Amino acid sequence: MYTTEKKAILFVDSDSNQLQSLKRTLRAFRNKWQLHFANDAQQALELMQQSQVDIVVSETQLAGMPGIELLKQVQLHYPSATRLLFSGQAMRTPAQEVVHHAHQFIAKPCDTSDLIAILQRVFHLRSLLNNPSVEEMISSLGTLPSLPSTYQKMISALQSDSTTVTDIGRIVAQDIGMSTKILQMVNSAFFGLPQQIASPEHAVTLLGIETITNLALTVGVFSQLDKSVLEEFNLDTLWQHSMIISGLVQRLAKVAGLDQQQCHIPVLAGLLHDLGEVVLATQDTAEYRRIVRQAKQDGIPQYEIETESLWCNHATIGAYLMGLWGLPFSAVEAVALHHSAESQSNQRPDCLVVYAANLYAHWFRENQQSPYYKTDRLQALLSPTDFEQWTAVAKEYLDGQAA
């Protein structure tokens, strides 16, 4: 579905020296990327009326209109464009505003190789979807809804004087939407952290209760799932499944020899592995309804019907959103590949344990009879002893969850 046309990037900066520097830096990519440069927001918007732009990289301080206001306009009128905010200023104060409208925040000075890597990663993510309409739907998202019960628990906790950061972290870690948004914020360059954060609890600790309160009560970054959508698609069951997979991933990761720090990435991927289903259910409800009905009618897994209908599935949709929002790329890969047996490798245990956890959950639920959930690939990658141990751990854990 994608053409071989050059991908277009628009850089917006009122500093002409900065634009000239970018032109020199990216000269080697002129045959690969179509590069546009604008001195202010008005010029940028006029250019976007004339030419399709895939990525907008805007400085925060622009003549006539702040960069974040430009990105608001881009989000409204050109929702398929990826929006990156570029600044050398400390951005802690307006962070809540920015996460509504920018996919990622890039701090100046930014190493040339880092900037190129960010741009290449965005284009790689866009190629995974293979569907411009789905790409537009995801790129336009500013937030993800939460289960009403979790949302109300969060609001009540934030309004209580006795609530601790640990309490808030536990609530966030139980919710797909909150975890994704909190991790987007803490992994942005607002905070200049030396490494990416994969633990929602750790992210809450770094942000603090005041920032979380502003997100929830003032800016409205968190929202509740529509009750009719929640009930129609049994999304509370999806949340429960995600929590179960996350817990099983943690146990399999330990068996696989990953230490506590290494476990954070796959555990996060386990929690968010079906993030794409939340996106489809809330953003493309009619199509998702048809996919769910057809899957039940034909006795085929939903991801198969999704691929036939959308040219992508919930795994790549969830991974695309995670990547756009700057979550750890190892977690992005694990989510993208959690249904892909042929892509698994014992060289990537962080991906393998997520694939295995999801596989075991379906394998045991289907009484090991489903032609779509077979353990052949997993057996081929593990020694007989390891496979037996992984299977025993999975069965014990899943039996405990079902009890």
PyMOL commands that set and color helices and strands:
alter all, ss='L'
color gray80, all
select helices_A, chain A and resi 16-25+27-29+41-50+67-77+95-101+112-129+132-139+148-158+165-172+176-186+200-218+227-232+235-255+260-272+275-283+285-298+302-310+314-324+329-336+341-343+349-365+376-381+384-402
alter helices_A, ss='H'
color red, helices_A
select strands_A, chain A and resi 7-12+33-38+55-59+82-87+104-107+145-146+223-224
alter strands_A, ss='S'
color yellow, strands_A
deselect
rebuild
show_as cartoon
